[in-house]
Structures are given as structure tokens and as C-alpha cells.
Amino acid sequence: MHLPSSLVLLAASLSMGMDAGKGKGNGKNCKGLDVLAKKAGLKYFGSATDSPGQRERAGYEEVYPQYDQIMWESGEFSQTTPTNGQKWLFVEPTRGVFNYTEGDIVTSLAKKHGMYLRCHALVWHSQLAPWVEETTWTADELRQVIVDHVTKVAGYWKGQCYAWDVVNEALNEDGTYRESVFYNVLGEEYIKLAFETAAKVDPKAKLYYNDYNLEWPSAKTEGAQRIVKMLQDEGIKVDGVGLQAHLVAESHPTLDQHIDAIKGFADLGVEVALTELDIRLTVPANASNLAMQKEAYKNVVGACVQVDGCIGVTLWDFYDPFSWVPYVFNTEGAALLWFEDFSKHPAYDGVVEALTNKTSKGKGKGKGKGAKRATLWNA
């Protein structure tokens, strides 16, 4: 998820009113979340990041040195994802005209610091270049558009991506297909075509279907399983499912629900990752909802640790001012692990507990069936 590129950065700071419960996430005796994640059997613990000076990062240049130290040098993370720079809007704003400048910023930093790179996202209905949405396509024309885009973009970063989110957010909440420009013209064929093309272009990259609200069993979770089975039945390469994990502190799933959802995908023979993790709460933050947030982070990361098929965790950035959440949910924010002053949320300790096996099956304290479904911005 992201902030729409046209949105002007709001001046209001989330730091006001957040003192209650703040600074209690000390991470004592912790050498870094990634170190603990690898000890727990995960491939990585990472954080997405965006281009300096752009979108949420605009106006915060004075904090970049401290931010960069945590992001690239602290041992907290060994993986990253460009939050925006590889999306269609930025890489192919005009048909056949490709611009890899933004995507190269984060990919070059990942290479410099020896981090895994998850690449995001090849085919998505949102942050789509206007020329794609505004044209009336024939089926053959749109097939060519998809093939050309995937071929060029995946080809440009060939060999650099541990994984690609090939198709992003293709489902409605009831598990039916979202009526995007791609689906309306091609039906589910567009999913097959995107995966087929990506596999040809970069055969060593892991190819993922990525979506939100897949973190507990539901009709949408079943829909994502159906996509995996469809591709497998067609003999098309699909390697993983990304659970975005945009959750809500005050109404979050239980540990068992997370385990059941992750296991449901792993049982299909694909790997699973938490790809865009953040857990928003009502602001100003207080001791009560920060405690709920800690439990929610502990549940979802703990579930990933407990299911063999779950290979890694990516925060959707780690620093509250760089989060998309407050620009979309005007009463919510503080969704990440570091406050604006770089003190840690109590949830940081919840993640540490999850990675050091201080969760146990059946002990999740989430809200179960009342878990709030994410409502995300649509272009």
C-alpha cells in the first residue's frame, strides 16, 4: 500500500498526544529483528522504503541520517521492497515509454547493503498509468499491453528480485474477482498471462500473488487459494502468496486464525510471506491501544514463525511519519514500530517475543470473528 502520488503531504504530526505508553518498546538485549528472525528460521525480516524526498518522505530530510542508519546499517532488516518506484504509474507512465529511475533508487540500495529485494508490483488495478484505464481495449490489445509491460519491467530488474508480486489485489472481499480494467476485458486470463510472462522473463524470481485481508480464513482467503490452484492446474509457475497484513490494533485476528490462514496456503505447496505489515490504531495513541497493537504484532509474526511455509516478514516501512495510513484514515495512524522521535512502540517488544518463541498456539488474544477488514484506498 502507499500514498497516492498526487496527495499533498499533510503538515500535521502524529506525535502529538502519543506520549501515553510511548517509549516502552525498548528492545533490550535485542541485536536486531532480522537476527532474531533468522534464529527463528525465517529467511528475512525486512522493511519497505520509498524514494527520498517523495510522497510521505517529503519534508523530513533532516531525519534521513537516523532513518537510514536504522534501515540499512542497524541489523534490524535484511530485506526491502520499493513501496512505489516499480509500480506501473511510475515505470510506464506513457505506453512504451519506460522510466526506471525511482525503482532503481531502492534496488541499488538493497544491492549496496546486501539485502533481499522483493519487487512490487507488475499488474495491479491501482496506481495504474491513466492511459491503461482510459483506453477502450480489445482483448488482443490488452494482452499485448500486459506482455509488453511485464516483459520490460521484470526484464529490466532480472536477477535482482528475490520475488515479484506479479498480480496484486485481484479479489473482492467475497472472494470474487475485482472488476478492474484487466478483468473486465480478459477475465481471469490476465492473471495467467501475467504469471506466464513473468516466469519466462525472470525464471529465478519467486512469483507471488499478493493481497490484503488474507490473514485469517475467509471467502477472500479461499479466493486466493483458488487463484493458486488455477495456476498450478495450468502448469503456470506460482511460488508464493503475499499476505499484506494491513491490520487494526483494536480489532485483530487471533494467533490461531493467522496460523490457519497461513497454513491453508502453505498446504498448497507455495511459500507465504507477510509483505506489507502495519497495524494501525486510533490516534492519539494511548497505553490501551498500544498494548492491543503489541498483541496484534505478536500474533501475526508469531504465526509466521510457527508455520514452516512462512518465510519472512516485511513492514510497510518502519517509521510512523513515512506511513500511508494517516493520509487515508484520518482518525488512525501510529501503525509501525518506530515513533516520530525514533523511540520504539511497545509492539517492537511484541515482535521480539514472537521471534523468540514466546507465543504458543491457542494463546492469541485477538478479537476473532470481529476482526476488522481493511478498507484500502482505490485509485
KEKE-3310 file (N, C-alpha, C; in steps of 0.2 Angstrom, whole numbers, plus 5000, padded with zeros to 4 digits):
npx = (5004:5001:5004:4994:5001:4998:4994:4995:5007:5003:5003:5001:5007:5009:5014:5009:5001:5004:5011:5007:5011:5021:5038:5041:5044:5058:5067:5077:5092:5092:5098:5094:5080:5080:5091:5085:5074:5080:5086:5075:5071:5066:5068:5071:5069:5061:5060:5049:5053:5053:5056:5068:5063:5051:5033:5027:5039:5043:5049:5055:5068:5078:5079:5084:5097:5097:5086:5091:5102:5095:5088:5097:5109:5108:5105:5093:5085:5085:5080:5071:5058:5053:5042:5034:5041:5042:5030:5016:5012:5023:5034:5030:5023:5018:5012:5024:5035:5047:5052:5064:5069:5065:5062:5075:5082:5079:5082:5095:5101:5097:5105:5118:5118:5117:5105:5090:5078:5062:5051:5039:5025:5019:5006:4992:4977:4977:4986:4989:4995:4986:4983:4981:4969:4960:4959:4949:4950:4953:4953:4965:4973:4975:4980:4993:4998:4999:5009:5020:5022:5025:5036:5046:5048:5050:5060:5070:5074:5079:5086:5088:5078:5072:5059:5044:5029:5017:5004:4993:4981:4968:4956:4939:4931:4922:4928:4926:4931:4939:4933:4942:4951:4958:4952:4939:4941:4948:4945:4949:4960:4970:4977:4984:4991:5000:5008:5013:5021:5030:5037:5044:5052:5060:5065:5071:5066:5055:5038:5023:5006:4998:4989:4977:4969:4970:4973:4967:4955:4943:4931:4938:4951:4949:4947:4959:4967:4960:4965:4979:4978:4972:4982:4992:4986:4986:4999:5007:5020:5019:5024:5022:5012:5007:5004:4997:4994:4989:4983:4972:4973:4964:4955:4959:4965:4966:4980:4978:4970:4977:4987:4980:4976:4988:4994:4984:4988:5001:5000:4996:5008:5015:5026:5024:5023:5023:5019:5017:5017:5008:5000:4987:4981:4968:4971:4974:4988:4987:4990:4982:4978:4990:4995:4986:4990:5003:5000:4994:5004:5012:5005:5003:5016:5021:5013:5018:5031:5028:5023:5029:5030:5030:5040:5046:5045:5039:5039:5028:5036:5045:5044:5034:5031:5032:5022:5008:4996:4989:4986:4975:4966:4959:4958:4966:4982:5000:5005:5017:5033:5042:5041:5039:5049:5059:5059:5054:5039:5029:5025:5036:5043:5033:5035:5048:5046:5038:5047:5056:5050:5040:5026:5012:5003:4985:4985:4982:4976:4967:4953:4946:4932:4927:4936:4942:4940:4952:4950:4955:4963:4957:4962)
npy = (4994:5012:5030:5040:5047:5060:5066:5079:5082:5081:5093:5090:5083:5066:5064:5072:5070:5057:5052:5044:5028:5028:5024:5013:5002:4995:4985:4978:4970:4965:4961:4965:4964:4956:4948:4940:4935:4926:4917:4911:4904:4910:4918:4931:4947:4962:4979:4989:5003:5020:5032:5044:5061:5060:5059:5053:5055:5067:5083:5078:5078:5081:5070:5060:5054:5047:5039:5031:5025:5016:5009:5003:4999:4994:4981:4978:4974:4964:4964:4972:4982:4992:5004:5011:5014:5004:5003:5003:5016:5024:5017:5015:5027:5032:5024:5012:5020:5019:5022:5020:5026:5029:5016:5011:5017:5012:4998:4999:5003:4991:4982:4987:4986:4972:4966:4956:4958:4962:4963:4975:4981:4970:4969:4978:4985:4998:5013:5014:5018:5032:5030:5017:5014:5023:5019:5011:4994:4981:4963:4957:4968:4972:4961:4961:4973:4970:4959:4966:4976:4968:4960:4970:4977:4967:4961:4971:4972:4959:4945:4953:4952:4944:4940:4943:4953:4948:4948:4959:4961:4956:4952:4954:4956:4946:4935:4935:4940:4956:4969:4975:4985:4975:4963:4965:4965:4954:4944:4930:4926:4936:4935:4923:4926:4936:4929:4919:4926:4933:4922:4917:4928:4931:4918:4914:4921:4922:4920:4929:4929:4943:4951:4960:4957:4943:4936:4929:4915:4915:4920:4927:4923:4910:4913:4917:4906:4898:4905:4901:4887:4887:4892:4882:4871:4874:4873:4883:4893:4897:4904:4909:4916:4932:4940:4954:4960:4972:4978:4980:4987:4988:4978:4964:4949:4932:4923:4909:4910:4917:4907:4897:4903:4905:4892:4886:4891:4887:4873:4871:4870:4882:4895:4907:4924:4938:4953:4967:4973:4982:4989:4998:5011:5019:5037:5050:5039:5028:5020:5009:5005:5004:4993:4983:4984:4979:4966:4962:4963:4953:4942:4940:4940:4929:4919:4917:4913:4900:4892:4882:4885:4899:4912:4925:4942:4958:4974:4988:5000:5007:5018:5029:5043:5040:5032:5027:5027:5037:5047:5041:5036:5046:5046:5037:5030:5029:5016:5008:5003:5012:5027:5045:5052:5042:5033:5017:5008:4999:4988:4984:4976:4966:4960:4955:4946:4937:4932:4926:4915:4916:4915:4904:4891:4894:4904:4916:4933:4940:4948:4939:4933:4946:4953:4967:4971:4977:4993:4999:5012:5016:5019)
npz = (5000:4999:4998:4988:4973:4970:4981:4993:5005:5022:5035:5048:5063:5069:5081:5092:5107:5109:5119:5130:5135:5127:5121:5128:5121:5122:5117:5123:5125:5112:5096:5084:5074:5062:5065:5075:5068:5059:5067:5072:5061:5049:5033:5032:5040:5036:5029:5020:5009:5003:4990:4993:4998:4992:4991:5006:5012:5010:5015:5027:5027:5037:5046:5039:5040:5053:5051:5039:5045:5054:5044:5035:5041:5054:5057:5060:5048:5034:5021:5008:5000:4987:4990:4980:4968:4958:4952:4940:4936:4938:4931:4918:4912:4901:4886:4881:4885:4896:4913:4924:4935:4949:4954:4953:4964:4976:4973:4971:4983:4990:4984:4987:5001:5003:5004:5003:4990:4987:4974:4967:4960:4947:4940:4943:4948:4954:4956:4943:4927:4919:4905:4903:4910:4903:4890:4878:4876:4865:4867:4862:4861:4874:4880:4874:4879:4893:4892:4886:4896:4908:4902:4899:4912:4922:4915:4915:4929:4930:4939:4950:4959:4973:4974:4965:4966:4957:4952:4960:4972:4966:4970:4977:4993:4995:4989:4975:4959:4957:4948:4938:4925:4918:4922:4917:4903:4900:4909:4921:4914:4913:4924:4923:4911:4916:4926:4918:4909:4917:4922:4911:4908:4920:4926:4938:4949:4963:4961:4966:4971:4978:4992:5002:5018:5019:5030:5039:5040:5027:5014:5005:5007:5003:4989:4985:4987:4977:4966:4966:4965:4952:4944:4946:4941:4928:4925:4927:4933:4950:4965:4978:4991:4995:5010:5014:5026:5032:5046:5061:5076:5087:5084:5080:5072:5079:5085:5082:5071:5062:5060:5054:5042:5036:5035:5027:5014:5013:5013:5000:4994:4991:4996:5009:5014:5025:5018:5019:5031:5043:5058:5062:5073:5083:5084:5096:5101:5115:5131:5131:5118:5112:5119:5113:5100:5101:5105:5093:5083:5089:5088:5073:5068:5076:5071:5058:5061:5067:5057:5045:5031:5030:5026:5028:5034:5030:5035:5031:5028:5043:5051:5058:5053:5039:5035:5025:5031:5039:5030:5023:5032:5043:5056:5061:5064:5068:5065:5064:5070:5075:5083:5079:5085:5085:5095:5101:5098:5110:5103:5096:5105:5106:5094:5095:5106:5098:5089:5097:5101:5111:5109:5109:5102:5101:5111:5106:5108:5100:5092:5086:5076:5075:5069:5060:5044:5032:5024:5010:5001:4984:4968)
capx = (5000:5005:5000:4993:5007:4995:4991:5000:5009:4999:5008:5000:5011:5005:5017:5006:4996:5006:5016:5005:5013:5027:5045:5041:5047:5065:5071:5083:5096:5090:5103:5090:5074:5082:5095:5081:5070:5084:5087:5068:5070:5064:5073:5072:5064:5063:5055:5049:5055:5051:5062:5070:5060:5045:5027:5027:5046:5045:5049:5058:5075:5083:5079:5086:5103:5095:5082:5095:5106:5091:5085:5102:5115:5107:5104:5085:5082:5089:5076:5067:5053:5051:5034:5031:5045:5042:5023:5015:5011:5030:5039:5027:5018:5016:5013:5030:5040:5049:5057:5066:5073:5063:5064:5082:5084:5079:5085:5103:5102:5097:5111:5124:5119:5117:5098:5085:5074:5055:5049:5032:5020:5018:5000:4988:4972:4978:4992:4990:4995:4980:4982:4979:4962:4956:4958:4945:4954:4951:4956:4971:4977:4976:4985:4999:5000:5002:5015:5025:5024:5029:5042:5051:5049:5053:5067:5075:5077:5080:5091:5089:5072:5071:5052:5040:5022:5016:4997:4991:4974:4964:4950:4934:4931:4919:4932:4925:4936:4938:4931:4947:4951:4961:4947:4933:4942:4951:4943:4955:4966:4975:4982:4988:4996:5005:5012:5016:5026:5035:5041:5048:5057:5064:5063:5074:5062:5049:5032:5018:5000:4998:4983:4976:4963:4971:4977:4963:4951:4938:4929:4943:4957:4948:4948:4967:4968:4958:4970:4985:4976:4971:4989:4995:4982:4988:5006:5010:5024:5017:5029:5020:5006:5009:4998:4999:4994:4987:4978:4969:4975:4958:4951:4964:4964:4969:4986:4976:4967:4983:4991:4976:4976:4995:4994:4980:4992:5007:4997:4996:5015:5019:5028:5020:5026:5019:5023:5016:5014:5007:4994:4985:4976:4965:4975:4981:4989:4987:4993:4977:4978:4997:4995:4982:4994:5008:4997:4992:5010:5015:5001:5004:5023:5022:5010:5023:5036:5026:5021:5035:5029:5030:5047:5048:5041:5041:5035:5027:5040:5046:5044:5027:5029:5033:5017:5002:4989:4986:4983:4969:4962:4961:4957:4971:4989:5005:5004:5023:5037:5046:5038:5042:5056:5063:5058:5050:5032:5029:5024:5043:5044:5029:5039:5054:5043:5036:5053:5060:5045:5036:5019:5010:4996:4979:4985:4981:4971:4964:4946:4942:4927:4926:4942:4940:4943:4955:4947:4961:4962:4957:4963)
capy = (5000:5018:5036:5042:5052:5067:5069:5084:5080:5085:5095:5088:5077:5061:5063:5075:5066:5050:5051:5038:5022:5029:5023:5007:4996:4996:4980:4977:4963:4963:4963:4967:4960:4951:4942:4935:4931:4921:4912:4908:4900:4914:4920:4938:4952:4967:4985:4993:5010:5024:5036:5050:5067:5059:5057:5054:5056:5074:5087:5075:5077:5081:5064:5054:5051:5042:5034:5027:5021:5010:5005:5000:4998:4993:4974:4976:4972:4961:4964:4978:4982:4999:5005:5014:5015:4999:5002:5005:5023:5027:5014:5016:5032:5033:5017:5011:5024:5016:5026:5015:5030:5028:5009:5010:5020:5007:4992:5000:5002:4984:4979:4990:4983:4965:4964:4953:4963:4960:4968:4976:4975:4971:4970:4980:4990:5004:5017:5012:5024:5033:5028:5010:5014:5027:5017:5005:4989:4974:4958:4956:4974:4972:4955:4964:4978:4966:4956:4971:4979:4963:4959:4976:4979:4961:4960:4976:4970:4952:4943:4957:4952:4938:4939:4948:4952:4948:4951:4962:4963:4954:4949:4957:4953:4939:4930:4935:4944:4963:4972:4980:4985:4969:4958:4967:4963:4947:4939:4928:4925:4941:4933:4918:4929:4939:4924:4915:4930:4934:4916:4917:4934:4930:4912:4913:4925:4919:4924:4929:4933:4947:4954:4961:4953:4936:4935:4924:4911:4919:4919:4930:4918:4904:4915:4917:4899:4896:4908:4897:4881:4888:4892:4876:4866:4876:4872:4890:4894:4902:4901:4911:4921:4938:4942:4961:4961:4979:4976:4986:4985:4987:4973:4960:4941:4928:4919:4903:4912:4918:4901:4893:4906:4904:4885:4885:4892:4883:4867:4871:4869:4888:4899:4913:4930:4944:4958:4975:4973:4988:4988:5005:5011:5026:5042:5049:5033:5028:5014:5003:5003:5002:4986:4979:4984:4974:4959:4960:4961:4947:4936:4939:4937:4923:4914:4916:4909:4894:4889:4881:4888:4906:4913:4931:4947:4965:4980:4993:5005:5006:5024:5032:5048:5038:5028:5029:5026:5044:5050:5038:5035:5052:5045:5032:5031:5026:5009:5005:5001:5017:5034:5050:5053:5036:5028:5011:5006:4993:4982:4981:4970:4960:4956:4951:4940:4932:4929:4922:4909:4917:4914:4897:4890:4894:4909:4923:4937:4945:4949:4933:4934:4953:4956:4972:4971:4983:4997:5002:5017:5014:5025)
capz = (5000:4998:4997:4981:4972:4969:4988:4996:5012:5027:5040:5055:5065:5073:5088:5097:5110:5109:5125:5134:5133:5122:5123:5132:5117:5122:5113:5127:5123:5105:5092:5078:5072:5057:5068:5079:5063:5056:5073:5072:5055:5044:5028:5032:5042:5032:5029:5013:5010:4997:4987:4997:4996:4988:4995:5014:5015:5008:5021:5033:5026:5042:5049:5035:5043:5058:5047:5035:5050:5056:5038:5031:5045:5061:5058:5061:5042:5028:5015:5007:4995:4985:4991:4975:4962:4952:4950:4933:4936:4938:4926:4911:4913:4894:4883:4878:4887:4902:4917:4930:4940:4956:4956:4954:4970:4982:4971:4971:4990:4993:4982:4991:5008:5003:5006:4999:4987:4985:4969:4968:4958:4940:4937:4948:4946:4957:4954:4936:4922:4916:4898:4903:4912:4899:4883:4877:4873:4863:4871:4860:4863:4882:4881:4872:4884:4899:4890:4885:4902:4912:4899:4900:4919:4925:4912:4917:4935:4930:4943:4956:4964:4976:4972:4962:4967:4950:4952:4966:4974:4961:4973:4981:4999:4995:4985:4968:4955:4956:4941:4935:4918:4916:4922:4913:4896:4899:4914:4924:4909:4914:4929:4920:4907:4919:4929:4912:4906:4922:4923:4905:4908:4926:4929:4945:4954:4966:4959:4971:4972:4984:4993:5009:5021:5018:5036:5043:5035:5024:5007:5001:5008:4998:4983:4984:4986:4970:4961:4966:4961:4945:4940:4947:4936:4921:4924:4927:4939:4955:4970:4984:4992:5000:5015:5015:5034:5035:5052:5065:5083:5091:5081:5076:5072:5084:5083:5078:5064:5057:5058:5050:5035:5033:5034:5021:5008:5013:5011:4993:4991:4990:5002:5011:5017:5027:5014:5019:5038:5048:5062:5063:5079:5084:5087:5098:5104:5122:5133:5130:5111:5111:5121:5108:5094:5103:5104:5086:5080:5091:5085:5066:5067:5079:5067:5053:5064:5069:5051:5041:5024:5030:5025:5030:5036:5028:5037:5026:5032:5050:5054:5058:5048:5032:5034:5021:5035:5041:5024:5021:5038:5046:5064:5063:5062:5073:5063:5063:5076:5077:5083:5075:5088:5084:5101:5098:5100:5113:5098:5095:5110:5104:5088:5098:5109:5093:5086:5102:5103:5117:5108:5109:5098:5105:5116:5104:5111:5096:5093:5082:5071:5074:5066:5056:5037:5029:5019:5007:4995:4977:4963)
cpx = (5004:5001:5000:4998:5004:4994:4997:5001:5006:5004:5007:5005:5007:5008:5014:5001:4998:5010:5014:5007:5019:5034:5046:5044:5054:5069:5077:5086:5094:5095:5100:5085:5076:5086:5090:5077:5074:5085:5080:5067:5067:5070:5076:5067:5066:5058:5055:5051:5054:5057:5062:5066:5054:5039:5028:5034:5047:5044:5052:5065:5080:5083:5082:5092:5101:5090:5086:5099:5102:5089:5091:5108:5114:5106:5097:5083:5087:5086:5072:5063:5052:5044:5031:5035:5045:5034:5022:5015:5018:5034:5036:5021:5014:5017:5020:5036:5041:5054:5058:5069:5071:5064:5071:5085:5085:5082:5093:5105:5102:5103:5117:5124:5117:5110:5094:5080:5067:5053:5042:5030:5019:5012:4995:4983:4973:4985:4994:4990:4988:4978:4980:4971:4958:4955:4953:4949:4950:4955:4964:4976:4979:4981:4992:5002:5003:5008:5021:5027:5028:5036:5048:5053:5053:5060:5072:5078:5078:5086:5092:5084:5072:5064:5049:5032:5019:5009:4995:4984:4969:4957:4945:4934:4927:4922:4931:4931:4934:4937:4936:4947:4954:4956:4941:4934:4944:4949:4949:4961:4971:4980:4986:4993:5001:5010:5016:5022:5031:5040:5046:5054:5062:5063:5066:5070:5056:5043:5026:5012:5000:4992:4982:4970:4964:4973:4973:4958:4945:4936:4935:4950:4955:4948:4955:4969:4966:4963:4976:4983:4975:4978:4992:4992:4984:4995:5010:5013:5020:5021:5026:5014:5009:5003:5000:4999:4993:4981:4976:4970:4969:4954:4955:4962:4968:4975:4983:4973:4972:4986:4986:4976:4983:4996:4990:4984:4998:5005:4997:5003:5018:5021:5024:5024:5021:5023:5022:5014:5014:5001:4992:4981:4973:4970:4971:4982:4989:4989:4988:4978:4985:4998:4992:4987:5000:5006:4996:4999:5013:5011:5003:5011:5024:5019:5015:5029:5034:5024:5027:5035:5030:5038:5050:5043:5043:5036:5034:5030:5040:5044:5038:5026:5029:5027:5011:4996:4986:4983:4977:4964:4963:4960:4962:4978:4994:5005:5011:5026:5041:5041:5042:5049:5061:5063:5053:5044:5033:5028:5031:5044:5039:5032:5044:5051:5041:5042:5057:5055:5042:5028:5018:5003:4990:4979:4984:4975:4967:4956:4942:4938:4926:4931:4940:4944:4946:4951:4952:4959:4962:4958:4957)
cpy = (5006:5024:5038:5048:5059:5070:5073:5082:5084:5087:5093:5082:5073:5061:5067:5070:5059:5048:5045:5032:5022:5027:5017:5001:4997:4991:4979:4970:4961:4965:4965:4962:4954:4946:4937:4931:4925:4915:4908:4904:4904:4916:4927:4941:4959:4973:4987:5000:5014:5028:5042:5056:5066:5057:5058:5056:5064:5079:5084:5074:5077:5075:5058:5051:5045:5037:5029:5023:5015:5006:5001:4997:4995:4985:4972:4973:4969:4961:4970:4978:4990:5000:5008:5014:5010:4998:5005:5012:5026:5024:5015:5021:5034:5026:5017:5015:5022:5021:5022:5019:5029:5021:5008:5012:5015:5000:4993:5000:4995:4981:4981:4987:4976:4963:4961:4959:4960:4965:4968:4982:4976:4972:4972:4985:4997:5007:5014:5018:5025:5031:5021:5010:5017:5024:5011:5000:4983:4969:4957:4962:4973:4966:4958:4969:4975:4963:4961:4974:4974:4961:4964:4977:4973:4960:4965:4975:4963:4950:4947:4955:4945:4936:4945:4947:4953:4951:4953:4964:4962:4952:4955:4953:4947:4934:4930:4940:4951:4965:4977:4980:4979:4964:4959:4965:4956:4942:4936:4926:4930:4939:4927:4921:4932:4935:4921:4920:4932:4928:4915:4922:4933:4924:4910:4916:4921:4923:4923:4932:4937:4951:4955:4957:4945:4933:4930:4921:4915:4917:4922:4926:4912:4906:4915:4910:4896:4899:4903:4890:4882:4888:4886:4871:4868:4875:4878:4891:4899:4899:4904:4915:4926:4940:4949:4963:4969:4978:4982:4983:4984:4981:4968:4952:4938:4925:4913:4905:4913:4912:4897:4896:4904:4897:4883:4886:4888:4876:4866:4870:4876:4891:4905:4918:4935:4950:4965:4976:4980:4987:4995:5005:5018:5031:5047:5042:5033:5021:5008:5001:5001:4995:4981:4979:4979:4967:4957:4959:4955:4941:4935:4937:4931:4917:4912:4912:4901:4889:4888:4885:4896:4908:4920:4936:4954:4970:4985:5000:5004:5012:5028:5037:5046:5033:5031:5030:5033:5048:5047:5037:5041:5052:5040:5033:5026:5018:5005:5004:5006:5024:5039:5052:5047:5032:5023:5010:5000:4987:4980:4975:4964:4956:4952:4945:4934:4928:4925:4916:4910:4918:4906:4897:4890:4900:4916:4926:4942:4944:4943:4935:4942:4957:4961:4971:4977:4986:5001:5007:5014:5020:5027)
cpz = (5000:4999:4990:4979:4971:4976:4991:5003:5017:5032:5047:5057:5070:5080:5093:5100:5111:5115:5129:5131:5128:5125:5127:5128:5117:5118:5117:5125:5116:5100:5085:5076:5067:5060:5072:5074:5060:5061:5073:5066:5049:5039:5029:5037:5039:5033:5022:5014:5003:4995:4991:4994:4992:4993:5002:5016:5013:5015:5027:5032:5032:5046:5045:5038:5048:5055:5043:5039:5052:5050:5036:5035:5052:5063:5060:5054:5038:5022:5015:5001:4993:4985:4985:4968:4957:4950:4943:4932:4935:4933:4919:4911:4906:4890:4879:4880:4895:4906:4923:4935:4947:4958:4957:4961:4975:4980:4972:4978:4993:4991:4986:4998:5009:5005:5001:4996:4984:4980:4968:4964:4951:4937:4943:4946:4948:4955:4947:4932:4919:4909:4898:4905:4907:4892:4883:4873:4870:4867:4869:4861:4870:4883:4879:4877:4890:4897:4889:4892:4907:4909:4900:4908:4922:4922:4914:4924:4936:4934:4949:4961:4967:4974:4969:4964:4960:4949:4959:4967:4969:4963:4977:4988:5000:4991:4978:4965:4955:4949:4939:4928:4915:4916:4918:4905:4895:4904:4918:4920:4910:4919:4927:4915:4910:4922:4923:4910:4911:4923:4917:4906:4914:4929:4936:4951:4956:4964:4963:4969:4978:4985:5000:5011:5019:5025:5041:5038:5033:5017:5003:5001:5003:4991:4981:4983:4979:4965:4960:4963:4954:4941:4940:4942:4929:4920:4924:4933:4944:4962:4977:4984:4997:5004:5017:5023:5036:5040:5056:5072:5087:5089:5077:5077:5078:5081:5079:5071:5059:5055:5053:5042:5032:5031:5027:5014:5008:5011:5004:4990:4989:4996:5003:5015:5019:5023:5015:5026:5041:5052:5065:5070:5079:5087:5090:5102:5112:5124:5131:5123:5109:5113:5116:5102:5096:5102:5097:5082:5082:5088:5077:5065:5070:5075:5061:5055:5065:5063:5046:5034:5024:5031:5027:5031:5034:5031:5031:5028:5039:5054:5053:5053:5041:5031:5029:5025:5036:5036:5021:5026:5043:5054:5066:5061:5067:5071:5063:5070:5079:5077:5079:5078:5088:5090:5098:5102:5105:5109:5096:5099:5109:5098:5091:5102:5104:5090:5091:5105:5110:5115:5108:5106:5103:5110:5113:5107:5107:5096:5089:5077:5070:5071:5060:5049:5035:5024:5016:5002:4989:4973:4960)
residu = (MET:HIS:LEU:PRO:SER:SER:LEU:VAL:LEU:LEU:ALA:ALA:SER:LEU:SER:MET:GLY:MET:ASP:ALA:GLY:LYS:GLY:LYS:GLY:ASN:GLY:LYS:ASN:CYS:LYS:GLY:LEU:ASP:VAL:LEU:ALA:LYS:LYS:ALA:GLY:LEU:LYS:TYR:PHE:GLY:SER:ALA:THR:ASP:SER:PRO:GLY:GLN:ARG:GLU:ARG:ALA:GLY:TYR:GLU:GLU:VAL:TYR:PRO:GLN:TYR:ASP:GLN:ILE:MET:TRP:GLU:SER:GLY:GLU:PHE:SER:GLN:THR:THR:PRO:THR:ASN:GLY:GLN:LYS:TRP:LEU:PHE:VAL:GLU:PRO:THR:ARG:GLY:VAL:PHE:ASN:TYR:THR:GLU:GLY:ASP:ILE:VAL:THR:SER:LEU:ALA:LYS:LYS:HIS:GLY:MET:TYR:LEU:ARG:CYS:HIS:ALA:LEU:VAL:TRP:HIS:SER:GLN:LEU:ALA:PRO:TRP:VAL:GLU:GLU:THR:THR:TRP:THR:ALA:ASP:GLU:LEU:ARG:GLN:VAL:ILE:VAL:ASP:HIS:VAL:THR:LYS:VAL:ALA:GLY:TYR:TRP:LYS:GLY:GLN:CYS:TYR:ALA:TRP:ASP:VAL:VAL:ASN:GLU:ALA:LEU:ASN:GLU:ASP:GLY:THR:TYR:ARG:GLU:SER:VAL:PHE:TYR:ASN:VAL:LEU:GLY:GLU:GLU:TYR:ILE:LYS:LEU:ALA:PHE:GLU:THR:ALA:ALA:LYS:VAL:ASP:PRO:LYS:ALA:LYS:LEU:TYR:TYR:ASN:ASP:TYR:ASN:LEU:GLU:TRP:PRO:SER:ALA:LYS:THR:GLU:GLY:ALA:GLN:ARG:ILE:VAL:LYS:MET:LEU:GLN:ASP:GLU:GLY:ILE:LYS:VAL:ASP:GLY:VAL:GLY:LEU:GLN:ALA:HIS:LEU:VAL:ALA:GLU:SER:HIS:PRO:THR:LEU:ASP:GLN:HIS:ILE:ASP:ALA:ILE:LYS:GLY:PHE:ALA:ASP:LEU:GLY:VAL:GLU:VAL:ALA:LEU:THR:GLU:LEU:ASP:ILE:ARG:LEU:THR:VAL:PRO:ALA:ASN:ALA:SER:ASN:LEU:ALA:MET:GLN:LYS:GLU:ALA:TYR:LYS:ASN:VAL:VAL:GLY:ALA:CYS:VAL:GLN:VAL:ASP:GLY:CYS:ILE:GLY:VAL:THR:LEU:TRP:ASP:PHE:TYR:ASP:PRO:PHE:SER:TRP:VAL:PRO:TYR:VAL:PHE:ASN:THR:GLU:GLY:ALA:ALA:LEU:LEU:TRP:PHE:GLU:ASP:PHE:SER:LYS:HIS:PRO:ALA:TYR:ASP:GLY:VAL:VAL:GLU:ALA:LEU:THR:ASN:LYS:THR:SER:LYS:GLY:LYS:GLY:LYS:GLY:LYS:GLY:LYS:GLY:ALA:LYS:ARG:ALA:THR:LEU:TRP:ASN:ALA)
# end
